[in-house]
């Protein structure tokens, strides 16, 4: 039995953000799925292993930033003495900005029904694990991505 064709094609992201006086492009393939893969890869990192925690932070930023812009971005991170908390804040801001973009309808469409606010019924297990691991900052990123999908 064939149930049908499922899935939605999403266009690549074409967004930038300012970073210490330069424009940095977002990875055109960024989705919360990359974040989910990252969370799975680093789910066993604890606060006691600072090297792995810092490496995890860099890998996450490498997933978010356009590959051609990453070296310049990372040089600015080092030059401006950014901390892992600064990078987590950046991740939250960029993810939030991407989630807050309104969905555009074609100009020949009616506005349709009014927008309703979707509420999450619970926190995902990935977000809960991150929070339990003392990574509330990353749990928040995961939750905001889920909220964006729900809207």
N, C-alpha and C positions, 0 to 999 in steps of 0.2 A: 504494500500500500504506500502510495506517495502522499505525504502530508502537504506538500507545497514547498515553495522556495521561501526561506526566511532570511532575515538579516537586513540591515540598513547600511547603505554605503554612506560614509561621512567624508566630506571634503577635507583635504589637509588644512591644518591651521596655518594662517598667514598673519601672525601677530608679532609685535615687538614690544619691548619695554625698555625704559631707560635704566642704565646702570653706570653710575659714576661718569656721566657725560657722554656715554656711547649708547647706541641702539643695539639691543641684543634680541635676536630672533628666537622665538619659541620653536622647539622641535616640531616640524609640521605634522609628525605622526603622534604627537602627545595625546594620550587619553588616560583615563584613570586605570585602564588595563595595564599600562606600563607601570603605574604605581603599584597595582596589585602584584605584578610579577616581582617588583622590587621588594615589597613587603614580605613576600614568600621567601625570597632569596636571603633576606637579612632578619628573618623572624627569630632566629636563635641568638642574635647579638644582644648582650646584656651591657648594663652601664659599667661593669667592671673591665670590659675589654674596649678601652678607648680607641685603640688603633682600628678595630673593626667598625666601631660606631662612626668614626670620622670617615673611613673608607665608604661606609654605607651612605653617608651624607653626600659625598662627592659623586658616587654612582647615581644617586637620585637626581642631582643637579645635571649630570651628564645626560640623563634621560629627558629632562625638561628643556635643555638648551639645544638650539640648532647645532649640529656637529661642526659646521664651519665657524661658528662663533664661540665654541666652548673654550678654546685656548685663551682667547682674548678676555673672555668672561672670567676665567680662573685666574689669569694674571691680575685682573682688577680685584678679585677676592683677596689675593695675597698682598697686593700693593696697598689696599685699604684696610688690612688687618680685620677681615670679616670673621666672625665666629660661627660655630654651627647653629647657634640661636639666630644669628642674622640670616643665615641661609634658610633655616626653617621658616622664618618670617617672610622671606622673599617667595618661597614656595607657596605659602598660604596666600600671599597677595596676588601672585600670578594665577594660581588656580581659581581664586575667588573672582578675579577680573574675567577670566575665561568663562566661568560659570554664569556671570552676571550679564553677559552679552545677550541682548534680546534676539529671539529667533525672528528673522525677517520673512514676511510672506511676499510672494510675487505681487507687483503693483496692481495687477488686474484681478486680484482676489479681494473678496470682502474681508472685513476685519474678523468676522466670525464671532464666536462666543467669547465672552470676557475671560481673562486669565484667572485661574484659581491657584491658590497656593497649596502645593502638595506637602504633606507632612510625612516624615519618616516614621514608621511604626516602631523601629528599634535601631540599635546600633549594630553594625555588622560585626561579625566575629573578628575580622581583621583589625577593625578599629579598636575593638575591645582588647585584643591582644597587645596592640601598640600602646594603649593607655596603661594596661597592667605592667608593661615593660618600662613604664616611666617616660614614654614618648607621646605625651598628650599632643604635642605640636604636630606630629605626623598623623596621629589619630584624627585630628581636626581636618587635615588635608583630605584624608580618606572619607570622612563624613561629608565634607563640602562637595566632593566629587559625586557622592551618592545623591546628595540633595539636587545637584545640577542635573543628574540623570532623571530624577523624579519629576522635575519641572518640565 
